[in-house]
């Protein structure tokens, strides 16, 4: 079972540079053309399921606008509580 992840993009910092979108190995990110930040940029967002939480998007983001989360697999969570 693949690991599931998700991201949060800060509208305050994202400048819509598209680096994260191009770096995403799962191809699940895009710029949100329907939304503008207060600074007038189209921020990045997830467009479909399939994010693994690899954090490549956060690493390439020059503005540190992306926070990555990764779901803890059930096996690992159970092993940690024993």
Secondary structure, DSSP 4 states (H G I P E B T S, - for coil): -PPPEEEEE-TTT-----HHHHH-TT--EEE-TT---TTS---EEE-SS------HHHHH-TT--EEEEEPPPHHHHHHHT-
